[in-house]
């Protein structure tokens, strides 16, 4: 697993300060997706089998959460991008979450996600 970026730490801080309910579960869902996407950006990449298992576990966990509507719709588009695998797909999946996060959770959460994405640039092929 990767070390936490400043954006990831900020999302966790905001999650901790949020009362129980769909808003908190939306933060939690974003954090889960962010962790899986950050691991896809690792060099060397995770084995394909490990990536598939992590994504399957993520999908199972997300299915039990009560998320706000914009986050739920964003997850429906981000997960297929993560299934494609690779750094570019992970970055695109995270990028697709920024606007819905801004709408559902506010600009601070969107900024934290953007900070987490920024260092998450694809590694050059070696």
C-alpha positions as CSV (number, residue, x, y, z in Angstrom):
1,X,0.0,0.0,0.0
2,X,1.1,3.5,-0.7
3,X,2.0,6.2,1.8
4,X,-0.8,8.7,2.3
5,X,-0.6,12.0,0.3
6,X,-1.5,15.3,1.9
7,X,-4.8,15.2,0.1
8,X,-5.6,11.7,1.5
9,X,-4.8,12.9,5.0
10,X,-7.0,15.9,4.6
11,X,-9.9,13.7,3.4
12,X,-9.5,11.5,6.4
13,X,-9.5,14.6,8.7
14,X,-12.7,15.8,7.1
15,X,-14.2,12.3,7.4
16,X,-13.5,12.2,11.1
17,X,-15.2,15.6,11.6
18,X,-18.4,14.6,9.7
19,X,-21.4,13.3,11.5
20,X,-22.8,9.9,10.7
21,X,-25.0,9.6,7.7
22,X,-24.9,9.6,3.9
23,X,-22.4,12.5,3.9
24,X,-19.9,10.6,6.1
25,X,-20.4,7.5,4.0
26,X,-19.7,9.5,0.9
27,X,-16.4,10.7,2.3
28,X,-15.6,7.1,3.2
29,X,-16.4,5.9,-0.3
30,X,-14.2,8.6,-1.8
31,X,-11.4,7.6,0.5
32,X,-11.7,3.9,-0.4
33,X,-11.6,4.6,-4.1
34,X,-8.7,7.0,-3.6
35,X,-6.7,4.3,-1.8
36,X,-7.3,1.7,-4.5
37,X,-6.4,4.2,-7.2
38,X,-3.2,5.3,-5.4
39,X,-2.1,1.7,-5.3
40,X,-2.7,1.4,-9.0
41,X,-0.1,4.2,-9.4
42,X,2.6,2.4,-7.6
43,X,5.8,1.5,-9.4
44,X,6.3,-1.4,-10.0
45,X,2.6,-2.1,-10.5
46,X,0.7,-4.5,-8.4
47,X,0.2,-8.0,-9.9
48,X,-3.0,-8.1,-12.0
49,X,-4.6,-10.7,-9.7
50,X,-4.0,-8.5,-6.7
51,X,-5.5,-5.5,-8.5
52,X,-8.6,-7.5,-9.5
53,X,-9.1,-8.7,-5.9
54,X,-8.7,-5.2,-4.5
55,X,-11.2,-3.8,-6.9
56,X,-13.7,-6.6,-6.2
57,X,-13.4,-5.9,-2.5
58,X,-13.9,-2.2,-3.1
59,X,-17.1,-2.9,-5.1
60,X,-18.4,-5.1,-2.4
61,X,-17.8,-2.5,0.3
62,X,-19.2,0.3,-1.7
63,X,-22.4,-1.6,-2.3
64,X,-23.3,-1.5,1.4
65,X,-22.8,2.3,1.8
66,X,-25.5,4.9,1.7
67,X,-23.9,7.6,-0.4
68,X,-25.3,10.9,-1.6
69,X,-26.8,10.8,-5.2
70,X,-23.9,12.7,-6.9
71,X,-21.3,10.5,-5.3
72,X,-23.2,7.3,-6.1
73,X,-23.5,8.4,-9.8
74,X,-19.8,9.3,-9.9
75,X,-18.9,5.9,-8.5
76,X,-20.8,4.2,-11.3
77,X,-18.5,5.9,-13.8
78,X,-15.3,5.8,-11.9
79,X,-15.3,2.0,-11.1
80,X,-15.3,0.9,-14.8
81,X,-12.3,3.2,-15.3
82,X,-10.5,1.6,-12.4
83,X,-11.3,-1.8,-13.9
84,X,-9.3,-0.9,-17.0
85,X,-6.2,-0.9,-14.8
86,X,-3.1,1.1,-15.0
87,X,-2.0,4.6,-13.9
88,X,-3.8,6.5,-16.6
89,X,-7.1,4.9,-15.8
90,X,-6.7,5.4,-12.1
91,X,-5.9,9.1,-12.6
92,X,-8.9,9.5,-14.9
93,X,-11.2,7.7,-12.4
94,X,-10.1,10.1,-9.6
95,X,-10.4,13.1,-11.9
96,X,-14.0,12.1,-12.7
97,X,-14.8,12.3,-9.0
98,X,-13.8,15.9,-8.4
99,X,-16.9,17.7,-9.7
100,X,-19.4,15.4,-7.9
101,X,-17.4,15.7,-4.7
102,X,-17.5,19.5,-5.0
103,X,-21.3,19.3,-5.5
104,X,-22.0,16.8,-2.7
105,X,-19.3,17.4,-0.1
106,X,-18.1,20.9,-0.8
107,X,-15.1,22.7,-2.1
108,X,-12.8,21.7,0.7
109,X,-13.3,18.0,0.0
110,X,-12.9,18.6,-3.8
111,X,-9.6,20.5,-3.1
112,X,-8.3,17.6,-0.9
113,X,-9.1,15.1,-3.7
114,X,-7.4,17.3,-6.2
115,X,-4.3,17.5,-3.9
116,X,-4.3,13.7,-3.8
117,X,-4.6,13.4,-7.5
118,X,-1.9,16.0,-8.3
119,X,1.1,13.9,-7.1
120,X,-0.7,10.8,-8.6
121,X,0.8,11.3,-12.1
122,X,1.4,8.2,-14.1
123,X,4.9,6.7,-13.9
124,X,6.9,6.6,-17.1
125,X,7.3,3.3,-18.8
126,X,10.5,1.6,-17.8
